[in-house]
Amino acid sequence: MPDLFEPLAVGSITLPNRVLFAPCTRHRANLDETATPIMIEYYGQRASAGLIISEGINPSTLGRGYYHVPALNNSEQEGSWRPITSAVSARGGAIFAQLMHAGRLSFPELLDGRAPIGASGVRPDPDFRGYTVSCPRPKEPYPTPKALDEKDVRLEITRFADAAARAVAAGFAGVEIHAGNGYMPIQFLSSNTNCRSDRYGGSIAKRSRFLLEIIDEVAERIGRDKVGVKLSPGFQFSDVRDDDPVGLYTYVTKCINDRRIAYLHVSDLHPYYGYDVHVEWYPLLRNIFEGVFIVNGGIGFEQAQQILSDGAADAVAFGSAFIANPDLPARFRAGAPLNVPRPELFYTQEAEGYTDYPRMDELPSSHTAADYRADFADLQPGT
Ligand SMILES: Cc1cc2nc3c(=O)[nH]c(=O)nc-3n(C[C@H](O)[C@H](O)[C@H](O)COP(=O)(O)O)c2cc1C
């Protein structure tokens, strides 16, 4: 069985290793949702990942969920990504763009005064709050979203395809459709947020249609070998729940498998949040999905090697460890200590806590990883 340092064919590209950078929102984009020069440095520093999956990128003018998050819905935004994809490929790396549509997890302030949209007019639990502006402003309860009619559902699907085409034009090797963590596609998938009675709601098959039509339309536009999907089955943190998560995710995974896309990325954040329902998702879905299977969520080096040697996945994506260690594959290979992430700087707009994590060869010889240990609360992944 392979280990983390063996190449892996994904779609039409071959990754040099299986240590992937999980998508991580970092709030370093401009307010017009263009990417910034500091992002060139950040992604370039992490080009030794087998594959970088970018931070969530908004595919629609109605998909914005935070300030300082980038988008791919006009030519200026598209152009702003070109130096980033070039920096990554100049260093021998590859990067997919993660398309992340916030749906109901947004505010009129972020949408030019328009109401956030959702599968149905179901307001997120007021205890689950979001930032109307960047941290450190206090979080606020989300408003009730506007339910999309069928015509507008189709429009948002097409926006994913348009953004995918822009991503490829900007030099991304492909796109990952974010169908987890409480955002738009999982709002259609989940029984508590989708109360529709048309072709996009009701049965599991109908609730899955939104995601499957996005996959089909994106694949039609850029090629199925350039399409990945992220699922976070069992995820409840953003007030998304399903009456029958096993039935839902086995069905969705079968349908995704039929589409022969580049990969399926399954993120189980149970280690962080603990859910009411816990299922061994990796083996369950691995048995259904025959293509490249990526897992993520609280996984360390040794566990990752074990997962690969058991054949339980083809690659592992690392979030916070890759944020803090731009040379993560080299550190794993050397058995070197890891820098510790500084979560209080995850969502600021500065270079500090973004591009200043040292590589192994930049550490003064007297330094140990503990020297970089900052005071931080228990790690909480973002979304
Ligand atoms: C700062 C931060 C931002 C994140 N942003 C995203 C995101 O944009 N899209 C996404 O799918 N997941 C996002 N996540 C979740 C990660 O992709 C990953 O699932 C999570 O960090 C667990 O993996 P880890 O234990 O290796 O960090 C984010 C996590 C962090 C820490």
The ligand as an ORCA input file, in Angstrom:
! r2SCAN-3c Opt
* xyz 0 1
  C      -8.687     28.817      9.451
  C      -9.512     27.752      8.817
  C     -10.290     28.058      7.714
  C     -11.030     27.075      7.084
  N     -11.712     27.373      5.938
  C     -12.281     26.384      5.209
  C     -12.791     26.628      3.907
  O     -12.716     27.734      3.350
  N     -13.346     25.597      3.238
  C     -13.435     24.332      3.785
  O     -13.939     23.415      3.140
  N     -12.957     24.067      5.019
  C     -12.355     25.050      5.721
  N     -11.776     24.773      6.926
  C     -11.789     23.384      7.420
  C     -10.516     22.649      6.970
  O     -10.505     22.438      5.571
  C     -10.416     21.290      7.669
  O     -11.572     20.563      7.379
  C     -10.264     21.443      9.171
  O      -9.273     22.384      9.506
  C      -9.898     20.096      9.817
  O      -8.640     19.649      9.336
  P      -7.322     19.740     10.244
  O      -7.639     18.999     11.503
  O      -6.239     19.071      9.443
  O      -7.068     21.199     10.507
  C     -11.033     25.748      7.590
  C     -10.253     25.449      8.708
  C      -9.496     26.422      9.309
  C      -8.630     26.046     10.491
*
